[in-house]
Amino acid sequence: MKRLTGGTKEECRASGDEMENRADVAVIGGTGFYRFLDDVTEVKVDTPYGAPSDLVSLGSLDGRPVAFLPRHGRHHQLPPHLVNYRANIRALKELGVTRVIGPCAAGSLQLEARPGDFIICDQFVDRTTGRKDTFYDGPTAIHVSTAEPYCPEMRKIAIQAARDLGMRFHPDGTMVVIQGPRFSTKAESRWFSSMGWKVINMTGYPEVVLAKELGMCYVNVSLITDYDAGLESRPDVAPVTQDEVVRVFTKHTQILKDLIKRIIQSLPAKRSCPCEDDLRRAKP
């Protein structure tokens, strides 16, 4: 295991070993995903915001350097409201990452989004409370636009990859992010559904916004594991349980890995999206 000390990029580039520990693409997800990488090295990265969820696994996919970070820790010890999202994103930035793929398990708020479907989200609604959700605490005010929170270039690539693989997927959808760790009440879930939102999740915010604040591209891939509580009034919809979420997610893990591989393989060497420009425009 190697160690990088956070702070400035210059400090992180201080030695030859640290120069080798670089990747331009990262996956933040479940602990099984590092297994699709070759020649994995684990790196400890310290940041000004504390420690990330776990060691970062650095490896390669078809010769391309890729980083992997388990969002909840390798033993799934961190509940959604206690994940250090700022440390996670900053650690990846220190490693040179410019593009982040954020797969997650999610519930469905609409009947057409069935368990086993994949959603390439294009919008989110934040219903969390008290999370550290910005790198810019002053003294200069910086307001980064999140009108289009997910990278348009990466979304197009993800949609095409899902088509190429013949997957059951939806090319758009709004994710509502709740605080967790509890599931929604039926009243909350019905409200979310009535708004037309498609996906419910506990980790999608502030991960995407923090990436955007550092000029990084981010794409979400949501795997629907269950119907949320508000849809349970239908006779063909069963109440959500954690065991069922895990069962469906495990059943579709290989399909999700195939999709992520295809996305990474399809990413061009240079970005042609506005993500980095959004940060430049926000700075005075």
Buried (B, 14 or more C-beta within 10 A) or exposed (E): EBEBBBEEEEEBBEEEEBEEBBBBBBBBBBBBBBEBBEEEBBBBBBBEBEBBBBBBBBBEBEEBBBBBBBBBBBEEEBEBBEBBBBBBBBBBBBBBBBBBBBBBBBBBBBEEBEBBBBBBBBBBBBBBEEBBBBBEEEEEEBEBEBEBBBBBBBBBBBBBBBEEBEBEBBBEBBBBBBBBEEBBEBEBBBBBBEEEBBBBBBBBBBBBBBBBBBBBBBBBBBBBBBBBBBBBEEEEBEEBEEEBBEBBBEEBBEBBBBBBBBBBEBBEEEBEBBBBEBBEEBEE
